[in-house]
Amino acid sequence: MSFSLPIFLFLGIVVLIFSFFTVKQQTAAIVERFGRFQIIRHSGLQLKIPLVDKIAGRLSLKIQQLDVIIETKTLDDVFVRLKVSVQYKVIKDKVYDAFYKLDYPHDQITSYVFDVVRAEVPKMKLDDVFVKKDDIALAVKAELNDAMLDYGFDIIKTLVTDIDPDPQVKAAMNRINAADREKTAAQYEGDAQRILIVEKAKAEAESKRLQGQGIADQRREIARGLEESVDVLNRVGINSQEASALIVVTQHYDTLQAIGSETNSNLILLPNSPQAGSNMLNDMVASFTASNQIGEAMKENKKKNS
């Protein structure tokens, strides 16, 4: 009798220990009694009958992700590999359906993704696959929602995360893209070169115009100065011919003086002899005298003829 009490006490402790179990957060535990579904337990400390009740399994209620890689052909006969990421979770109120109606949910989801992608992508050209990848993802989500809802799964989101054409096609696409970029760059360079030429021509034309305007202004001022000098000389009794000769000789010597002040000048003024000024003055006076004589003779002839 003394030995039976500790045994019963030990068995009672064991039974008590095996009567309790814990369920983690965002997890559901399925309890069966003699192989038959009994109840679903959620997070916290839970109680079951030892040797009668058994935890048949646990399901995570967190959002899970399944990546599916599919190889298919496009409308323009290009083989392409797509990676579709499916985010799903077990519906809390449908844990029973998720546990008992479907043994391998990953395989089921994969089959539906294959079916939808291989039905949609062959209708598109390769360029359209890149542009309409969101449409493909929406089509996969709609199909999975209809199919997996009965099994207790909620499809949160589907994403086409990668599109990988055949390597040869990818290389050809890269060459086409590079050629287009080189063409665009050449066009921009040609436009820039043309703009530079036009602007340079405009600048040269403006420079020539300003240079011509400057020369014209310079000559106008020189003429005005000569006119004023002649007027001053006329007022002191020097006629116009003598005044012009005197101005020319004065400018000649001013020019020689300016050349002499420049040490590195390469300019040579011809004639440059000491008698050049005197000769120039004599020649000019003779020229003016001959011109006046010719003018007078022409006036006499006009009078006789008239």
Salt bridges, closest charged atoms under 4 A:
ASP53 OD1 - ARG33 NE 2.56
ASP77 OD1 - LYS73 NZ 3.59
ASP97 OD1 - LYS101 NZ 3.67
ASP134 OD1 - LYS133 NZ 3.69
ASP164 OD1 - LYS170 NZ 2.62
ASP191 OD1 - ARG194 NH2 2.52
GLU199 OE2 - LYS202 NZ 3.99
GLU206 OE2 - ARG209 NH2 2.59
ASP217 OD1 - ARG220 NH1 2.61
GLU221 OE2 - ARG224 NH1 2.55
